[in-house]
Amino acid sequence: MGEFDLHLIGEGRHERLWEFLGAHEQFSSKGEFLGTCFRVWAPNARAVSLIGDHNSWDRAKDPMHSLGESGIWEITIADIGKGSRYKFAIHGKDGRWVDHADPMAQATEVPPLTASVIWRSEYQWRDSDWMKARKGFEPWRSPVSIYEVHLGSWRPGLTYREVATQLGEYLIEHGFTHVELLPVCEHPYSPSWGYQVTSYFAPTSRFGTPDDLKYMIDHLHSLVGPL
């Protein structure tokens, strides 16, 4: 994170926050794993600590340091990586400590559990033909029929990978050209349609991992003919 990044964040104009905030594994130039860097924006906090599996959820063990007026707090922990659970313990102006999930997390525990999870995708996309064709797609010249679907209530109990097959067959059978997913970001209240988001870059773990969601999207793309 450079000075220009901090400047843009301070102005509220940084457009790639997910690359800097949250939890990011660190590697040396030789590919050796170094640990994980954690950052969170908490401009009004008196103090922030990282808590998680690695320190028995003890906020006294890993206090984070402030990056000045940016409002960002940071810490790098060696030897913890993908799959480890964590939260940020925030000491607010009111003097209370409150534990928070990471709003920029890329994965989470399965609700009703609420911890964030360090994630590194290993998925290899296979939709290069679809991506290439999308550049020339002109929706005003082609039929567009959008199917809006909430995965939790469409056919309850399915995983992302099971949805991929069944939803794909349904879309083709009924002539839909596009699918619109009701919010799939992580949210705490299962009976809702997912609008109370707690982690904006983490697909809900109710149906599988982030890579399982990528598989679902990839599969749907594979069903599309020439755009």
C-alpha positions as CSV (number, residue, x, y, z in Angstrom):
1,M,0.0,0.0,0.0
2,G,1.6,3.3,-1.2
3,E,1.1,6.9,-0.2
4,F,-1.2,7.4,-3.2
5,D,-3.5,4.6,-2.1
6,L,-3.7,6.1,1.4
7,H,-4.5,9.5,-0.2
8,L,-7.3,8.0,-2.3
9,I,-8.7,6.1,0.6
10,G,-8.7,9.3,2.7
11,E,-10.7,11.0,0.0
12,G,-13.1,8.1,-0.4
13,R,-12.1,7.7,-4.0
14,H,-10.1,4.4,-4.0
15,E,-11.7,2.0,-6.5
16,R,-9.9,-1.2,-5.7
17,L,-10.1,-1.4,-1.9
18,W,-10.4,-5.1,-1.9
19,E,-6.8,-5.3,-3.0
20,F,-5.5,-3.5,0.1
21,L,-8.0,-4.0,2.9
22,G,-9.0,-7.3,4.5
23,A,-6.6,-10.3,4.8
24,H,-4.0,-10.9,2.1
25,E,-1.4,-13.7,2.1
26,Q,2.2,-12.5,1.5
27,F,4.9,-14.3,-0.5
28,S,8.5,-13.6,-1.1
29,S,9.9,-13.0,-4.6
30,K,10.9,-16.7,-4.6
31,G,7.3,-17.7,-3.8
32,E,7.9,-18.5,-0.1
33,F,4.9,-18.0,2.1
34,L,5.6,-15.2,4.6
35,G,2.3,-14.8,6.4
36,T,-0.9,-12.7,6.1
37,C,-1.3,-9.0,6.2
38,F,-4.5,-7.6,7.8
39,R,-5.9,-4.1,7.3
40,V,-9.1,-2.5,8.3
41,W,-10.5,1.0,8.1
42,A,-11.6,2.2,11.6
43,P,-10.9,5.9,11.7
44,N,-12.7,6.5,15.0
45,A,-11.2,3.6,16.9
46,R,-9.0,4.1,20.0
47,A,-7.3,0.8,19.3
48,V,-7.8,-2.3,17.1
49,S,-6.6,-5.9,17.7
50,L,-6.5,-8.9,15.5
51,I,-8.2,-11.9,17.1
52,G,-8.6,-15.4,15.7
53,D,-7.6,-19.1,15.7
54,H,-3.9,-18.2,15.8
55,N,-4.1,-16.4,19.2
56,S,-7.0,-18.1,20.9
57,W,-9.1,-15.0,20.2
58,D,-7.2,-13.0,22.8
59,R,-7.2,-9.2,21.9
60,A,-4.2,-8.6,24.0
61,K,-1.8,-10.6,21.8
62,D,-1.9,-8.9,18.4
63,P,-2.6,-5.2,18.6
64,M,-2.7,-3.5,15.2
65,H,-0.9,-0.3,14.4
66,S,-2.4,2.8,12.9
67,L,-1.4,4.2,9.5
68,G,-1.9,7.8,10.6
69,E,-4.7,10.0,9.3
70,S,-5.9,7.4,6.8
71,G,-7.9,5.6,9.5
72,I,-6.4,2.3,8.5
73,W,-5.0,-0.2,11.0
74,E,-2.6,-2.9,10.0
75,I,-0.7,-6.0,11.2
76,T,1.1,-8.9,9.5
77,I,1.1,-12.3,11.2
78,A,3.6,-15.0,10.1
79,D,2.6,-18.6,9.6
80,I,-1.1,-18.2,9.3
81,G,-2.9,-18.4,5.9
82,K,-5.8,-19.9,4.0
83,G,-8.6,-21.4,6.2
84,S,-7.7,-19.5,9.4
85,R,-10.5,-17.7,11.1
86,Y,-10.3,-14.1,12.4
87,K,-12.1,-10.9,13.4
88,F,-11.1,-7.4,14.4
89,A,-11.6,-6.3,18.0
90,I,-12.4,-2.6,18.0
91,H,-11.9,-0.3,21.0
92,G,-14.4,2.5,20.3
93,K,-14.7,6.0,21.5
94,D,-17.3,4.9,24.0
95,G,-14.6,2.8,25.7
96,R,-16.2,-0.6,24.7
97,W,-14.5,-3.4,22.9
98,V,-16.6,-4.9,20.1
99,D,-15.6,-7.8,17.8
100,H,-16.3,-7.3,14.1
101,A,-16.2,-9.5,11.1
102,D,-14.0,-8.2,8.3
103,P,-16.2,-6.2,5.8
104,M,-13.6,-6.9,3.1
105,A,-13.2,-10.6,3.8
106,Q,-13.2,-12.9,0.9
107,A,-14.6,-15.9,2.8
108,T,-16.5,-16.5,6.0
109,E,-17.7,-19.2,8.4
110,V,-21.1,-20.8,7.7
111,P,-23.8,-18.8,9.4
112,P,-24.9,-18.5,12.2
113,L,-21.2,-18.4,12.9
114,T,-19.7,-15.0,12.0
115,A,-15.9,-15.1,11.8
116,S,-14.1,-14.1,8.6
117,V,-11.8,-16.7,6.9
118,I,-8.5,-16.1,5.1
119,W,-9.0,-17.2,1.5
120,R,-6.9,-17.8,-1.6
121,S,-8.7,-18.9,-4.8
122,E,-7.3,-21.9,-6.7
123,Y,-10.0,-21.9,-9.3
124,Q,-9.0,-21.9,-13.0
125,W,-11.6,-20.2,-15.2
126,R,-12.7,-21.9,-18.4
127,D,-14.9,-19.2,-19.9
128,S,-12.4,-17.4,-22.1
129,D,-14.7,-17.9,-25.2
130,W,-17.6,-16.4,-23.3
131,M,-15.6,-13.4,-22.1
132,K,-14.3,-12.8,-25.6
133,A,-17.8,-13.0,-27.1
134,R,-19.2,-10.7,-24.5
135,K,-17.1,-7.8,-25.8
136,G,-19.2,-7.8,-29.0
137,F,-22.6,-8.4,-27.4
138,E,-25.2,-5.7,-28.3
139,P,-28.2,-6.1,-26.0
140,W,-30.3,-3.6,-28.0
141,R,-30.0,-5.9,-31.0
142,S,-30.5,-9.3,-29.2
143,P,-33.3,-10.8,-27.1
144,V,-32.8,-10.4,-23.4
145,S,-34.8,-12.4,-20.9
146,I,-33.6,-12.2,-17.3
147,Y,-34.4,-14.8,-14.6
148,E,-34.0,-13.4,-11.1
149,V,-33.3,-16.1,-8.5
150,H,-32.5,-16.3,-4.8
151,L,-30.4,-19.5,-4.3
152,G,-31.6,-20.1,-0.8
153,S,-35.2,-20.4,-1.7
154,W,-35.2,-21.5,-5.4
155,R,-34.5,-25.2,-4.5
156,P,-33.5,-25.2,-0.9
157,G,-30.6,-27.4,0.2
158,L,-28.6,-27.2,-3.0
159,T,-24.9,-26.3,-3.1
160,Y,-23.4,-23.9,-5.7
161,R,-22.2,-26.8,-7.7
162,E,-25.6,-28.6,-7.6
163,V,-27.3,-25.3,-8.5
164,A,-25.0,-25.0,-11.5
165,T,-26.5,-28.0,-13.2
166,Q,-30.1,-27.6,-12.2
167,L,-30.4,-23.9,-12.7
168,G,-28.6,-24.2,-16.1
169,E,-31.2,-26.8,-17.3
170,Y,-34.1,-24.6,-16.0
171,L,-32.8,-21.5,-17.8
172,I,-32.4,-23.3,-21.1
173,E,-35.8,-25.1,-20.8
174,H,-37.6,-21.8,-20.3
175,G,-35.6,-19.7,-22.8
176,F,-33.9,-17.3,-20.4
177,T,-30.8,-15.5,-21.7
178,H,-29.5,-14.1,-18.4
179,V,-29.7,-14.9,-14.7
180,E,-29.7,-12.3,-11.9
181,L,-28.7,-13.5,-8.5
182,L,-30.3,-11.9,-5.5
183,P,-27.5,-10.9,-3.1
184,V,-25.1,-13.7,-2.6
185,C,-22.7,-11.7,-0.3
186,E,-22.4,-13.0,3.2
187,H,-25.2,-12.0,5.5
188,P,-26.3,-13.1,9.0
189,Y,-30.0,-13.7,8.7
190,S,-30.8,-16.8,6.7
191,P,-34.6,-16.2,6.2
192,S,-33.8,-12.9,4.5
193,W,-32.9,-12.4,0.8
194,G,-29.4,-11.4,1.7
195,Y,-29.5,-7.6,1.8
196,Q,-28.0,-7.2,5.3
197,V,-24.5,-7.7,4.0
198,T,-21.6,-8.2,6.5
199,S,-18.8,-9.0,4.0
200,Y,-19.1,-7.4,0.6
201,F,-16.5,-9.6,-1.2
202,A,-17.4,-12.9,0.4
203,P,-20.1,-15.0,-1.2
204,T,-22.2,-16.6,1.4
205,S,-20.7,-19.9,2.6
206,R,-24.2,-21.4,3.0
207,F,-23.9,-23.0,-0.4
208,G,-20.1,-23.7,-0.6
209,T,-16.8,-22.0,-1.0
210,P,-16.0,-18.9,-3.2
211,D,-14.5,-21.3,-5.7
212,D,-17.7,-23.3,-5.8
213,L,-19.5,-20.1,-6.8
214,K,-17.0,-19.5,-9.5
215,Y,-17.7,-23.0,-10.8
216,M,-21.4,-22.2,-10.9
217,I,-20.8,-19.1,-12.9
218,D,-18.3,-20.8,-15.2
219,H,-20.8,-23.6,-15.9
220,L,-23.6,-21.2,-16.7
221,H,-21.3,-19.4,-19.2
222,S,-20.5,-22.7,-20.8
223,L,-24.2,-23.2,-21.7
224,V,-24.4,-20.0,-23.7
225,G,-24.2,-20.2,-27.5
226,P,-22.9,-17.3,-29.7
227,L,-23.9,-14.0,-28.1
